[in-house]
Amino acid sequence: MRLRAGLLVAGMAAAIVSALGVPASAQTAAWTYIGVYTSKYKCVDAGQMWVREGWNEYECSGSGTYWELWVR
């Protein structure tokens, strides 16, 4: 029973690691919509965070109190 539980945990860990790798390969294909921010400052701050997390670039589009964040 312990062996089965150990194999199950190892399989789950492998699935999580492989799932985390999927966005990295999809990053270069197209822009991904993240969300809306109430100021350009907040949008840029979030965009820089996404770049630190491994995305290549970000773009904030909009004006006034409506800024959309896109990453790739």
PDB file of N, CA, C and O in Angstrom:
ATOM      1  N   MET A   1       0.816  -1.189   0.000  1.00  0.00           N
ATOM      2  CA  MET A   1       0.000   0.000   0.000  1.00  0.00           C
ATOM      3  C   MET A   1       0.869   1.267   0.000  1.00  0.00           C
ATOM      4  O   MET A   1       0.534   2.255  -0.653  1.00  0.00           O
ATOM      5  N   ARG A   2       1.991   1.227   0.741  1.00  0.00           N
ATOM      6  CA  ARG A   2       2.886   2.385   0.765  1.00  0.00           C
ATOM      7  C   ARG A   2       3.514   2.629  -0.597  1.00  0.00           C
ATOM      8  O   ARG A   2       3.695   3.774  -1.013  1.00  0.00           O
ATOM      9  N   LEU A   3       3.843   1.555  -1.279  1.00  0.00           N
ATOM     10  CA  LEU A   3       4.424   1.688  -2.607  1.00  0.00           C
ATOM     11  C   LEU A   3       3.445   2.362  -3.559  1.00  0.00           C
ATOM     12  O   LEU A   3       3.831   3.241  -4.329  1.00  0.00           O
ATOM     13  N   ARG A   4       2.184   1.955  -3.509  1.00  0.00           N
ATOM     14  CA  ARG A   4       1.157   2.542  -4.369  1.00  0.00           C
ATOM     15  C   ARG A   4       0.982   4.022  -4.050  1.00  0.00           C
ATOM     16  O   ARG A   4       0.870   4.841  -4.963  1.00  0.00           O
ATOM     17  N   ALA A   5       0.958   4.374  -2.773  1.00  0.00           N
ATOM     18  CA  ALA A   5       0.820   5.776  -2.381  1.00  0.00           C
ATOM     19  C   ALA A   5       2.034   6.580  -2.842  1.00  0.00           C
ATOM     20  O   ALA A   5       1.891   7.715  -3.298  1.00  0.00           O
ATOM     21  N   GLY A   6       3.221   6.000  -2.726  1.00  0.00           N
ATOM     22  CA  GLY A   6       4.427   6.682  -3.177  1.00  0.00           C
ATOM     23  C   GLY A   6       4.430   6.915  -4.671  1.00  0.00           C
ATOM     24  O   GLY A   6       4.830   7.981  -5.140  1.00  0.00           O
ATOM     25  N   LEU A   7       3.986   5.920  -5.419  1.00  0.00           N
ATOM     26  CA  LEU A   7       3.903   6.074  -6.874  1.00  0.00           C
ATOM     27  C   LEU A   7       2.868   7.121  -7.259  1.00  0.00           C
ATOM     28  O   LEU A   7       3.068   7.877  -8.210  1.00  0.00           O
ATOM     29  N   LEU A   8       1.769   7.167  -6.526  1.00  0.00           N
ATOM     30  CA  LEU A   8       0.727   8.157  -6.795  1.00  0.00           C
ATOM     31  C   LEU A   8       1.271   9.567  -6.565  1.00  0.00           C
ATOM     32  O   LEU A   8       1.058  10.457  -7.388  1.00  0.00           O
ATOM     33  N   VAL A   9       1.965   9.768  -5.462  1.00  0.00           N
ATOM     34  CA  VAL A   9       2.546  11.080  -5.168  1.00  0.00           C
ATOM     35  C   VAL A   9       3.583  11.457  -6.222  1.00  0.00           C
ATOM     36  O   VAL A   9       3.609  12.602  -6.672  1.00  0.00           O
ATOM     37  N   ALA A  10       4.422  10.531  -6.618  1.00  0.00           N
ATOM     38  CA  ALA A  10       5.432  10.807  -7.636  1.00  0.00           C
ATOM     39  C   ALA A  10       4.776  11.155  -8.973  1.00  0.00           C
ATOM     40  O   ALA A  10       5.235  12.050  -9.682  1.00  0.00           O
ATOM     41  N   GLY A  11       3.713  10.451  -9.306  1.00  0.00           N
ATOM     42  CA  GLY A  11       2.995  10.747 -10.548  1.00  0.00           C
ATOM     43  C   GLY A  11       2.353  12.114 -10.523  1.00  0.00           C
ATOM     44  O   GLY A  11       2.372  12.836 -11.520  1.00  0.00           O
ATOM     45  N   MET A  12       1.780  12.472  -9.378  1.00  0.00           N
ATOM     46  CA  MET A  12       1.167  13.798  -9.250  1.00  0.00           C
ATOM     47  C   MET A  12       2.222  14.891  -9.364  1.00  0.00           C
ATOM     48  O   MET A  12       1.990  15.916 -10.005  1.00  0.00           O
ATOM     49  N   ALA A  13       3.381  14.675  -8.744  1.00  0.00           N
ATOM     50  CA  ALA A  13       4.469  15.658  -8.822  1.00  0.00           C
ATOM     51  C   ALA A  13       4.937  15.822 -10.260  1.00  0.00           C
ATOM     52  O   ALA A  13       5.180  16.945 -10.704  1.00  0.00           O
ATOM     53  N   ALA A  14       5.067  14.734 -10.989  1.00  0.00           N
ATOM     54  CA  ALA A  14       5.489  14.797 -12.393  1.00  0.00           C
ATOM     55  C   ALA A  14       4.459  15.536 -13.239  1.00  0.00           C
ATOM     56  O   ALA A  14       4.822  16.298 -14.135  1.00  0.00           O
ATOM     57  N   ALA A  15       3.185  15.315 -12.961  1.00  0.00           N
ATOM     58  CA  ALA A  15       2.132  16.003 -13.709  1.00  0.00           C
ATOM     59  C   ALA A  15       2.156  17.502 -13.442  1.00  0.00           C
ATOM     60  O   ALA A  15       1.946  18.299 -14.356  1.00  0.00           O
ATOM     61  N   ILE A  16       2.410  17.886 -12.208  1.00  0.00           N
ATOM     62  CA  ILE A  16       2.463  19.311 -11.867  1.00  0.00           C
ATOM     63  C   ILE A  16       3.652  19.968 -12.552  1.00  0.00           C
ATOM     64  O   ILE A  16       3.521  21.059 -13.107  1.00  0.00           O
ATOM     65  N   VAL A  17       4.799  19.324 -12.520  1.00  0.00           N
ATOM     66  CA  VAL A  17       5.988  19.883 -13.163  1.00  0.00           C
ATOM     67  C   VAL A  17       5.774  20.033 -14.662  1.00  0.00           C
ATOM     68  O   VAL A  17       6.157  21.051 -15.239  1.00  0.00           O
ATOM     69  N   SER A  18       5.173  19.043 -15.300  1.00  0.00           N
ATOM     70  CA  SER A  18       4.950  19.148 -16.740  1.00  0.00           C
ATOM     71  C   SER A  18       3.901  20.202 -17.061  1.00  0.00           C
ATOM     72  O   SER A  18       3.992  20.857 -18.100  1.00  0.00           O
ATOM     73  N   ALA A  19       2.914  20.381 -16.201  1.00  0.00           N
ATOM     74  CA  ALA A  19       1.890  21.410 -16.426  1.00  0.00           C
ATOM     75  C   ALA A  19       2.486  22.801 -16.287  1.00  0.00           C
ATOM     76  O   ALA A  19       2.078  23.719 -16.998  1.00  0.00           O
ATOM     77  N   LEU A  20       3.437  22.971 -15.390  1.00  0.00           N
ATOM     78  CA  LEU A  20       4.075  24.271 -15.227  1.00  0.00           C
ATOM     79  C   LEU A  20       4.921  24.637 -16.440  1.00  0.00           C
ATOM     80  O   LEU A  20       5.158  25.819 -16.688  1.00  0.00           O
ATOM     81  N   GLY A  21       5.369  23.667 -17.183  1.00  0.00           N
ATOM     82  CA  GLY A  21       6.176  23.927 -18.361  1.00  0.00           C
ATOM     83  C   GLY A  21       5.369  24.354 -19.566  1.00  0.00           C
ATOM     84  O   GLY A  21       5.935  24.911 -20.507  1.00  0.00           O
ATOM     85  N   VAL A  22       4.079  24.118 -19.576  1.00  0.00           N
ATOM     86  CA  VAL A  22       3.248  24.432 -20.739  1.00  0.00           C
ATOM     87  C   VAL A  22       3.193  25.920 -21.031  1.00  0.00           C
ATOM     88  O   VAL A  22       3.397  26.296 -22.185  1.00  0.00           O
ATOM     89  N   PRO A  23       2.929  26.802 -20.058  1.00  0.00           N
ATOM     90  CA  PRO A  23       2.868  28.218 -20.395  1.00  0.00           C
ATOM     91  C   PRO A  23       4.169  28.753 -20.975  1.00  0.00           C
ATOM     92  O   PRO A  23       4.133  29.656 -21.811  1.00  0.00           O
ATOM     93  N   ALA A  24       5.305  28.234 -20.563  1.00  0.00           N
ATOM     94  CA  ALA A  24       6.576  28.731 -21.074  1.00  0.00           C
ATOM     95  C   ALA A  24       6.683  28.521 -22.578  1.00  0.00           C
ATOM     96  O   ALA A  24       7.203  29.387 -23.281  1.00  0.00           O
ATOM     97  N   SER A  25       6.206  27.401 -23.080  1.00  0.00           N
ATOM     98  CA  SER A  25       6.280  27.165 -24.516  1.00  0.00           C
ATOM     99  C   SER A  25       5.195  27.926 -25.269  1.00  0.00           C
ATOM    100  O   SER A  25       5.354  28.218 -26.454  1.00  0.00           O
ATOM    101  N   ALA A  26       4.115  28.243 -24.604  1.00  0.00           N
ATOM    102  CA  ALA A  26       3.023  28.968 -25.249  1.00  0.00           C
ATOM    103  C   ALA A  26       3.250  30.478 -25.226  1.00  0.00           C
ATOM    104  O   ALA A  26       2.574  31.216 -25.943  1.00  0.00           O
ATOM    105  N   GLN A  27       4.195  30.942 -24.411  1.00  0.00           N
ATOM    106  CA  GLN A  27       4.431  32.376 -24.280  1.00  0.00           C
ATOM    107  C   GLN A  27       4.795  33.036 -25.596  1.00  0.00           C
ATOM    108  O   GLN A  27       4.323  34.135 -25.887  1.00  0.00           O
ATOM    109  N   THR A  28       5.612  32.394 -26.383  1.00  0.00           N
ATOM    110  CA  THR A  28       6.117  33.021 -27.596  1.00  0.00           C
ATOM    111  C   THR A  28       5.102  32.997 -28.738  1.00  0.00           C
ATOM    112  O   THR A  28       5.293  33.691 -29.736  1.00  0.00           O
ATOM    113  N   ALA A  29       4.052  32.231 -28.616  1.00  0.00           N
ATOM    114  CA  ALA A  29       3.111  32.067 -29.711  1.00  0.00           C
ATOM    115  C   ALA A  29       2.203  33.284 -29.893  1.00  0.00           C
ATOM    116  O   ALA A  29       2.050  33.771 -31.014  1.00  0.00           O
ATOM    117  N   ALA A  30       1.608  33.776 -28.828  1.00  0.00           N
ATOM    118  CA  ALA A  30       0.634  34.855 -28.966  1.00  0.00           C
ATOM    119  C   ALA A  30       0.534  35.627 -27.653  1.00  0.00           C
ATOM    120  O   ALA A  30       1.046  35.196 -26.620  1.00  0.00           O
ATOM    121  N   TRP A  31      -0.127  36.759 -27.716  1.00  0.00           N
ATOM    122  CA  TRP A  31      -0.370  37.553 -26.515  1.00  0.00           C
ATOM    123  C   TRP A  31      -1.419  36.866 -25.654  1.00  0.00           C
ATOM    124  O   TRP A  31      -2.377  36.292 -26.172  1.00  0.00           O
ATOM    125  N   THR A  32      -1.237  36.927 -24.352  1.00  0.00           N
ATOM    126  CA  THR A  32      -2.176  36.358 -23.389  1.00  0.00           C
ATOM    127  C   THR A  32      -2.759  37.480 -22.549  1.00  0.00           C
ATOM    128  O   THR A  32      -2.022  38.270 -21.958  1.00  0.00           O
ATOM    129  N   TYR A  33      -4.072  37.548 -22.499  1.00  0.00           N
ATOM    130  CA  TYR A  33      -4.758  38.583 -21.718  1.00  0.00           C
ATOM    131  C   TYR A  33      -4.677  38.244 -20.242  1.00  0.00           C
ATOM    132  O   TYR A  33      -4.966  37.114 -19.846  1.00  0.00           O
ATOM    133  N   ILE A  34      -4.282  39.220 -19.417  1.00  0.00           N
ATOM    134  CA  ILE A  34      -4.163  39.009 -17.976  1.00  0.00           C
ATOM    135  C   ILE A  34      -5.339  39.636 -17.230  1.00  0.00           C
ATOM    136  O   ILE A  34      -5.974  38.967 -16.414  1.00  0.00           O
ATOM    137  N   GLY A  35      -5.640  40.907 -17.494  1.00  0.00           N
ATOM    138  CA  GLY A  35      -6.747  41.544 -16.779  1.00  0.00           C
ATOM    139  C   GLY A  35      -6.754  43.046 -16.973  1.00  0.00           C
ATOM    140  O   GLY A  35      -5.981  43.600 -17.755  1.00  0.00           O
ATOM    141  N   VAL A  36      -7.661  43.700 -16.228  1.00  0.00           N
ATOM    142  CA  VAL A  36      -7.852  45.144 -16.324  1.00  0.00           C
ATOM    143  C   VAL A  36      -7.368  45.794 -15.031  1.00  0.00           C
ATOM    144  O   VAL A  36      -7.591  45.276 -13.937  1.00  0.00           O
ATOM    145  N   TYR A  37      -6.709  46.927 -15.177  1.00  0.00           N
ATOM    146  CA  TYR A  37      -6.205  47.675 -14.032  1.00  0.00           C
ATOM    147  C   TYR A  37      -6.758  49.099 -14.073  1.00  0.00           C
ATOM    148  O   TYR A  37      -7.109  49.610 -15.136  1.00  0.00           O
ATOM    149  N   THR A  38      -6.830  49.730 -12.901  1.00  0.00           N
ATOM    150  CA  THR A  38      -7.457  51.052 -12.794  1.00  0.00           C
ATOM    151  C   THR A  38      -6.494  52.198 -13.061  1.00  0.00           C
ATOM    152  O   THR A  38      -6.918  53.351 -13.137  1.00  0.00           O
ATOM    153  N   SER A  39      -5.208  51.904 -13.205  1.00  0.00           N
ATOM    154  CA  SER A  39      -4.244  52.950 -13.559  1.00  0.00           C
ATOM    155  C   SER A  39      -3.110  52.331 -14.363  1.00  0.00           C
ATOM    156  O   SER A  39      -2.855  51.129 -14.287  1.00  0.00           O
ATOM    157  N   LYS A  40      -2.441  53.172 -15.130  1.00  0.00           N
ATOM    158  CA  LYS A  40      -1.316  52.677 -15.921  1.00  0.00           C
ATOM    159  C   LYS A  40      -0.197  52.212 -15.001  1.00  0.00           C
ATOM    160  O   LYS A  40       0.488  51.237 -15.309  1.00  0.00           O
ATOM    161  N   TYR A  41      -0.003  52.889 -13.886  1.00  0.00           N
ATOM    162  CA  TYR A  41       1.029  52.504 -12.927  1.00  0.00           C
ATOM    163  C   TYR A  41       0.811  51.070 -12.442  1.00  0.00           C
ATOM    164  O   TYR A  41       1.756  50.283 -12.397  1.00  0.00           O
ATOM    165  N   LYS A  42      -0.422  50.726 -12.082  1.00  0.00           N
ATOM    166  CA  LYS A  42      -0.724  49.366 -11.607  1.00  0.00           C
ATOM    167  C   LYS A  42      -0.529  48.338 -12.725  1.00  0.00           C
ATOM    168  O   LYS A  42      -0.060  47.228 -12.475  1.00  0.00           O
ATOM    169  N   CYS A  43      -0.883  48.702 -13.932  1.00  0.00           N
ATOM    170  CA  CYS A  43      -0.722  47.798 -15.071  1.00  0.00           C
ATOM    171  C   CYS A  43       0.757  47.534 -15.346  1.00  0.00           C
ATOM    172  O   CYS A  43       1.156  46.386 -15.542  1.00  0.00           O
ATOM    173  N   VAL A  44       1.569  48.584 -15.360  1.00  0.00           N
ATOM    174  CA  VAL A  44       3.004  48.434 -15.597  1.00  0.00           C
ATOM    175  C   VAL A  44       3.641  47.622 -14.475  1.00  0.00           C
ATOM    176  O   VAL A  44       4.483  46.762 -14.733  1.00  0.00           O
ATOM    177  N   ASP A  45       3.247  47.886 -13.236  1.00  0.00           N
ATOM    178  CA  ASP A  45       3.783  47.147 -12.098  1.00  0.00           C
ATOM    179  C   ASP A  45       3.479  45.653 -12.228  1.00  0.00           C
ATOM    180  O   ASP A  45       4.355  44.816 -12.007  1.00  0.00           O
ATOM    181  N   ALA A  46       2.248  45.326 -12.584  1.00  0.00           N
ATOM    182  CA  ALA A  46       1.872  43.918 -12.770  1.00  0.00           C
ATOM    183  C   ALA A  46       2.600  43.322 -13.972  1.00  0.00           C
ATOM    184  O   ALA A  46       3.028  42.169 -13.918  1.00  0.00           O
ATOM    185  N   GLY A  47       2.746  44.078 -15.042  1.00  0.00           N
ATOM    186  CA  GLY A  47       3.463  43.591 -16.221  1.00  0.00           C
ATOM    187  C   GLY A  47       4.911  43.254 -15.913  1.00  0.00           C
ATOM    188  O   GLY A  47       5.431  42.240 -16.376  1.00  0.00           O
ATOM    189  N   GLN A  48       5.561  44.107 -15.130  1.00  0.00           N
ATOM    190  CA  GLN A  48       6.943  43.840 -14.743  1.00  0.00           C
ATOM    191  C   GLN A  48       7.040  42.588 -13.880  1.00  0.00           C
ATOM    192  O   GLN A  48       8.016  41.843 -13.970  1.00  0.00           O
ATOM    193  N   MET A  49       6.034  42.357 -13.048  1.00  0.00           N
ATOM    194  CA  MET A  49       6.012  41.145 -12.235  1.00  0.00           C
ATOM    195  C   MET A  49       5.919  39.914 -13.122  1.00  0.00           C
ATOM    196  O   MET A  49       6.612  38.926 -12.876  1.00  0.00           O
ATOM    197  N   TRP A  50       5.072  39.954 -14.154  1.00  0.00           N
ATOM    198  CA  TRP A  50       4.935  38.817 -15.069  1.00  0.00           C
ATOM    199  C   TRP A  50       6.236  38.556 -15.808  1.00  0.00           C
ATOM    200  O   TRP A  50       6.587  37.399 -16.040  1.00  0.00           O
ATOM    201  N   VAL A  51       6.962  39.609 -16.185  1.00  0.00           N
ATOM    202  CA  VAL A  51       8.254  39.431 -16.857  1.00  0.00           C
ATOM    203  C   VAL A  51       9.256  38.786 -15.893  1.00  0.00           C
ATOM    204  O   VAL A  51      10.023  37.912 -16.295  1.00  0.00           O
ATOM    205  N   ARG A  52       9.254  39.209 -14.629  1.00  0.00           N
ATOM    206  CA  ARG A  52      10.143  38.579 -13.641  1.00  0.00           C
ATOM    207  C   ARG A  52       9.806  37.107 -13.441  1.00  0.00           C
ATOM    208  O   ARG A  52      10.673  36.311 -13.081  1.00  0.00           O
ATOM    209  N   GLU A  53       8.535  36.742 -13.674  1.00  0.00           N
ATOM    210  CA  GLU A  53       8.105  35.359 -13.510  1.00  0.00           C
ATOM    211  C   GLU A  53       8.412  34.491 -14.732  1.00  0.00           C
ATOM    212  O   GLU A  53       8.152  33.288 -14.714  1.00  0.00           O
ATOM    213  N   GLY A  54       8.964  35.089 -15.795  1.00  0.00           N
ATOM    214  CA  GLY A  54       9.401  34.274 -16.916  1.00  0.00           C
ATOM    215  C   GLY A  54       8.793  34.607 -18.268  1.00  0.00           C
ATOM    216  O   GLY A  54       9.204  34.027 -19.273  1.00  0.00           O
ATOM    217  N   TRP A  55       7.836  35.513 -18.332  1.00  0.00           N
ATOM    218  CA  TRP A  55       7.290  35.908 -19.627  1.00  0.00           C
ATOM    219  C   TRP A  55       8.270  36.842 -20.307  1.00  0.00           C
ATOM    220  O   TRP A  55       9.095  37.459 -19.634  1.00  0.00           O
ATOM    221  N   ASN A  56       8.201  36.961 -21.622  1.00  0.00           N
ATOM    222  CA  ASN A  56       9.162  37.745 -22.387  1.00  0.00           C
ATOM    223  C   ASN A  56       8.888  39.241 -22.356  1.00  0.00           C
ATOM    224  O   ASN A  56       9.817  40.033 -22.195  1.00  0.00           O
ATOM    225  N   GLU A  57       7.643  39.635 -22.505  1.00  0.00           N
ATOM    226  CA  GLU A  57       7.307  41.057 -22.539  1.00  0.00           C
ATOM    227  C   GLU A  57       5.863  41.277 -22.138  1.00  0.00           C
ATOM    228  O   GLU A  57       5.068  40.338 -22.086  1.00  0.00           O
ATOM    229  N   TYR A  58       5.529  42.535 -21.853  1.00  0.00           N
ATOM    230  CA  TYR A  58       4.158  42.894 -21.494  1.00  0.00           C
ATOM    231  C   TYR A  58       3.757  44.151 -22.246  1.00  0.00           C
ATOM    232  O   TYR A  58       4.601  44.890 -22.752  1.00  0.00           O
ATOM    233  N   GLU A  59       2.462  44.376 -22.309  1.00  0.00           N
ATOM    234  CA  GLU A  59       1.948  45.585 -22.935  1.00  0.00           C
ATOM    235  C   GLU A  59       0.694  46.027 -22.193  1.00  0.00           C
ATOM    236  O   GLU A  59      -0.200  45.224 -21.927  1.00  0.00           O
ATOM    237  N   CYS A  60       0.639  47.312 -21.863  1.00  0.00           N
ATOM    238  CA  CYS A  60      -0.552  47.900 -21.244  1.00  0.00           C
ATOM    239  C   CYS A  60      -1.247  48.744 -22.305  1.00  0.00           C
ATOM    240  O   CYS A  60      -0.656  49.669 -22.862  1.00  0.00           O
ATOM    241  N   SER A  61      -2.495  48.420 -22.576  1.00  0.00           N
ATOM    242  CA  SER A  61      -3.239  49.197 -23.568  1.00  0.00           C
ATOM    243  C   SER A  61      -4.484  49.778 -22.906  1.00  0.00           C
ATOM    244  O   SER A  61      -5.094  49.155 -22.037  1.00  0.00           O
ATOM    245  N   GLY A  62      -4.843  50.975 -23.333  1.00  0.00           N
ATOM    246  CA  GLY A  62      -6.011  51.641 -22.772  1.00  0.00           C
ATOM    247  C   GLY A  62      -5.702  53.081 -22.470  1.00  0.00           C
ATOM    248  O   GLY A  62      -4.704  53.631 -22.935  1.00  0.00           O
ATOM    249  N   SER A  63      -6.578  53.696 -21.675  1.00  0.00           N
ATOM    250  CA  SER A  63      -6.370  55.084 -21.269  1.00  0.00           C
ATOM    251  C   SER A  63      -7.278  55.393 -20.082  1.00  0.00           C
ATOM    252  O   SER A  63      -8.256  54.690 -19.826  1.00  0.00           O
ATOM    253  N   GLY A  64      -6.937  56.444 -19.376  1.00  0.00           N
ATOM    254  CA  GLY A  64      -7.757  56.861 -18.239  1.00  0.00           C
ATOM    255  C   GLY A  64      -7.757  55.847 -17.109  1.00  0.00           C
ATOM    256  O   GLY A  64      -6.713  55.565 -16.520  1.00  0.00           O
ATOM    257  N   THR A  65      -8.922  55.303 -16.809  1.00  0.00           N
ATOM    258  CA  THR A  65      -9.045  54.362 -15.694  1.00  0.00           C
ATOM    259  C   THR A  65      -9.240  52.935 -16.164  1.00  0.00           C
ATOM    260  O   THR A  65      -9.693  52.087 -15.395  1.00  0.00           O
ATOM    261  N   TYR A  66      -8.904  52.654 -17.421  1.00  0.00           N
ATOM    262  CA  TYR A  66      -9.128  51.337 -18.001  1.00  0.00           C
ATOM    263  C   TYR A  66      -7.873  50.899 -18.730  1.00  0.00           C
ATOM    264  O   TYR A  66      -7.643  51.314 -19.866  1.00  0.00           O
ATOM    265  N   TRP A  67      -7.051  50.060 -18.094  1.00  0.00           N
ATOM    266  CA  TRP A  67      -5.805  49.575 -18.692  1.00  0.00           C
ATOM    267  C   TRP A  67      -5.803  48.065 -18.726  1.00  0.00           C
ATOM    268  O   TRP A  67      -5.961  47.421 -17.689  1.00  0.00           O
ATOM    269  N   GLU A  68      -5.624  47.485 -19.912  1.00  0.00           N
ATOM    270  CA  GLU A  68      -5.579  46.037 -20.065  1.00  0.00           C
ATOM    271  C   GLU A  68      -4.123  45.589 -20.122  1.00  0.00           C
ATOM    272  O   GLU A  68      -3.295  46.218 -20.781  1.00  0.00           O
ATOM    273  N   LEU A  69      -3.820  44.494 -19.425  1.00  0.00           N
ATOM    274  CA  LEU A  69      -2.467  43.935 -19.418  1.00  0.00           C
ATOM    275  C   LEU A  69      -2.447  42.697 -20.298  1.00  0.00           C
ATOM    276  O   LEU A  69      -3.277  41.798 -20.163  1.00  0.00           O
ATOM    277  N   TRP A  70      -1.470  42.674 -21.211  1.00  0.00           N
ATOM    278  CA  TRP A  70      -1.230  41.539 -22.112  1.00  0.00           C
ATOM    279  C   TRP A  70       0.224  41.119 -21.951  1.00  0.00           C
ATOM    280  O   TRP A  70       1.102  41.973 -21.830  1.00  0.00           O
ATOM    281  N   VAL A  71       0.490  39.827 -21.948  1.00  0.00           N
ATOM    282  CA  VAL A  71       1.865  39.320 -21.858  1.00  0.00           C
ATOM    283  C   VAL A  71       2.095  38.271 -22.940  1.00  0.00           C
ATOM    284  O   VAL A  71       1.160  37.652 -23.448  1.00  0.00           O
ATOM    285  N   ARG A  72       3.368  38.093 -23.274  1.00  0.00           N
ATOM    286  CA  ARG A  72       3.777  36.987 -24.151  1.00  0.00           C
ATOM    287  C   ARG A  72       5.207  36.634 -23.879  1.00  0.00           C
ATOM    288  O   ARG A  72       5.749  35.727 -24.510  1.00  0.00           O
TER     289      ARG A  72
END
